[in-house]
Every structure is written in C-alpha cells, then in structure tokens.
Amino acid sequence: MSVQKIFVVSDATAETAERTVRAALVQFRGAETQLRVFSLVRDDARIAEIAQLAAEQGALLVYTFVNPEQRALIASRADALGLATVDLIEPLMTQLTMVLQADPAGRPGVPRLTEAYFKRIEAVEFAVKHDDGQSMNKLTEAQIILVGISRTSKTPLSTYLAQKGWKVANVPLVLELPLPPELDAVADQHVFGLTIDVASLMRIRRSRLKALNMPVTTDYARRDHIVKELAYARSVFDAHPTWPVLDVSQKAIEETAAIILRTVDERRRRSAAE
C-alpha cells in the first residue's frame, strides 16, 4: 500500500487544522499516511510553491486561510494543478457571516504572548534537545520520558506532548545494549514504555526504508530481527514493573498522548491525597 501524503497549510499556527486532520484519520486505521504541516504561510509566492510541491508529490492539500484573497489564490492554484483539496474554514466562515450578520476581519490568528505560550515554546525546545537519547545528562528535568525501540512513535509523541507544554524526552532501546545509566536517576513515575505489534512495525519500517530508497530486506525491517527487538524491549519493561507500557499499534498519536496524560493526572491526584 502506498503512503498518501497530506499537506496541512495555514496562515496561522496550523495546530487546529492538524488536530482536525489527525482526528479524521483515526477512522482510517489501515491507511498509510504522511502529514506535513506548513504554518504561518502568508506570502503568495510561498502558497504557489507549496501547491506545486503538493502536485509533484500527489498530496491532498488541506488548508485554512482567513484572508479571502489568499484562500482564493490557493484554491485557484490547486485547481490549475489538479489537486485534491479540503478548505477547512470557508464553509464555517460563510455560515458565521450569515448567522452573525457581520463580515470577518480577515486577519490570521497569532498566538498571544502569554506565560502558557512561552511554556509551550520552552517545552518544544526541550523535546528537540532530548530526542532519541540526546542530552541524557539533563534527563531528570523531563516531566515525561518515553522508552521504546525504533519507530514506536517516540518522536511524534514527544512533539505532540511538548506542544501541550510538557517537557518530554525519549530514549531508544537498542538490541543488546544496556539502558543508559541516567535512567536510574529518574523517578519511575515519569517513564512510559512504548511497544507495538510485529506486523505494524514491519509495515512502518519498510515504508521508512522505501522513502529513503533503501532495501527493505535489511535487518531493520526483517520479522525475525523485529521479534528479537520487541522481546528485548519486553525484558526491559518486565524489569521495571512500575513503568506503564502502552501498545501504540494502530493508535493515533492523540490516543496515546491522552492515555499518558490521564495516567500522569491520576498519579498526581493519588500523590496529593496521600
């Protein structure tokens, strides 16, 4: 099955548009998709460039532009290029204009420079610096630590949680290599294990290798090797019984993140009650 690319384009942060698309994709669990987000797109030349790139890659173009002129521009470019598109905001704006009997301001939303905004920026920077086992000397500063073998959604999950203001680090499990000693200094309540079924991981890894123009017969995507990796991960998790282990097979990032945050909240409430 080929990977369907989806471009999400917005003249604002694109967070709402991306969440909307991801929520819809939950209903298509068997589909292989790849999201690419373009935020703060307010230049006509950039709009044309993205439309052309979408055409070259056969991507579905999902967009939100409050500026009617730019909305018309991306629609016309897409039509000229024969692109499949979804305008997430035009139907809503039209109905609101009718119901409220008022014209929209036509100004793209920008994030308010509040304490929460800066907290989110700091969390995103932390996640980038602590991705895939980096900066292990500051692992104790993480509020959430994700542990799992390659392609168990550690990085996208870290990014998603960081955008909600959480400081997240992720640590890769590598076959036959011991856990980094820095994990010993971290309270178990901050650590979550990630696992996945063999078939899903094979499919994801093979898609990744194809995207990199690499042979899918390498150990990285072979069933027997994946089985060994998952068995090793299970042995690590069994040795740390207080780590919740989440199966990300066929789960959207939002679903896994919701489970993690619910667990964090439950632990906080139990701790406060003790």
Helices and strands as residue ranges (DSSP letters): E 4-10, H 15-25, E 33-38, H 44-57, E 60-64, H 68-81, E 85-87, H 90-100, H 115-129, G 131-133, G 136-141, E 144-148, H 154-162, E 168-172, G 181-185, G 188-190, E 191-195, H 198-211, G 219-221, H 223-238, E 245-247, H 253-273
